[in-house]
């Protein structure tokens, strides 16, 4: 399983940011990325300054730019870092018992886990950056490697390793994320008080799709 340092290294590589010469200096990257997350969650993307991030990370402003040459590169790396951390946390809660449990139990664990995540400050920071990217072409371009990675992640395969990480699983994973993010927004705005009922509907829909994929795989073999 990836360590936190492994996550930082993979994000730096994905975002085209030079790697540190000494692995022990990765702690500084952790501090910067966490400080960026806190600032964006509290103040929003546009009001977050690199000066404030540097101050909170207890590093000089020049030291921050030595590692992340622009605010855009910092924010893109932060998104990738937080997403990877969330996946790592989910993987740490997997067990042989869960992986051998019925479809409905595994899907519920997956859906409810992400539902909890979209209520966190970490997701708020991610969401702020994605929203900003709609009108900020350089930011969108910096996020492109992360978008491309997310598209093929097929996170449901963590919970259903017996199924191939193909287009169907990838699309269902994305559908779950989009549905929960939209539901969370409406629920948070007080415009939807049927969140739990809709979670149950989503879980049942996904279970049916998983069962169809199993049948298709069995017929193909």
Beta strands, then each sheet from edge to edge (+ up, - down):
end
